Amino acid sequence: MTNENLTVAVLGPGGVGGLLAALLARAGHRVICLAGEETSRTLSEHGIRVRSNRFGDFTAQVEADTELREPADVVFVAVKHTALDAALDRVPATVLGEDTLVVPLLNGVEHPEVLRGRYGAARVAPAVIRVESTRVAPAVIEHDSPFMEVDLTGDTVARDRLDRLAGALEWAGVRTHVLDGEAATLWAKMGFLAPLALLTTRYGVPLGDIRTLHREELVSLVEETAAVGRASGAATDPAAALARYDAFPAETKSSMQRDAEAGRPLELDAIGGALLRAAERHGVAVPVATRLVGELGRSLPNS
């Protein structure tokens, strides 16, 4: 681990990005949050207040702006996929340094190529984050889970740069693993996320009800997703995924389900759409996933 100070930009200081920004700022790094004018002003004036059983209750002072105006060592992309295109305008490629790492924390598997097209392959290091954290008010973050873990990867990035960032995250209290095999890392999360998101959102019930009332669909969808993951280069295990679902609290909801309940745009294309496109590319039959994505798509406004 290291306490070498970095300049870190966080695009999207919400539940996940805000918690990450606060922890890195508390560890002594310079943190610049990128958001709209009102949010930026609130962050600049009041900092980020965190309430967490794992990390304690604290306030971290950060800088904030509507756009990145100078090079940073790391840019975390922590917006929802539905807001990605517009949000990236806050991070002009011309401002990034040659060694800047762009680290997306998005759901799905297709966004790394979008970012590589914009910022260059040598800069993009996709990551998977496991945490339950919510922005309950501007600059106020509630961290509910007893964990926060990051799997950092990047087939097109030098390993020493990944290790440097991993050290900074570990020093800030975030358990971090540097993994080989970008596809395997992203599909490992997708294999768990897609069935949970699609089923809880389609039926509007928490995981406990999915496990009991819709068990057959859950098993089929897990097997379909695992088959697509294997075809995409990941050693996905449907039995292990089912065991994880069975171990989770019955009241667990997916982030997509929470978005649906709040009337926010859904990451249906980034999760369900990406799953169907990968299945088609590899010739894997996914009838349950196809039906669920279609039903959810028809239920959306203007669909």
ABEGO torsion letter per residue (X at the ends): XBABBBBBBBBGBBAAAAAAAAAAAAAGBBBBBBBBAAAAAAAAAAEBBBBBAAAEBBBBBBBBBABBABBBABBBBABBAAAAAAAAAABBAAABBAABBBBBABBEAAAAAAAAAAAEAAABBBBBBBBBBBBABBGBBBBABABBBBBBBGAABBAAAAAAAAAAAAAAGBBBBBBBGAAAAAAAAAAAAAAAAAAAAAAGBBAAAAAAAAAAAAAAAAAAAAAAAAAAGBBBBAAAAAAAAAABBAABBBAAAAAAAAGBBBAAAAAAAAAAAAAAAAGBBBAAAAAAAAAAAAABBGX
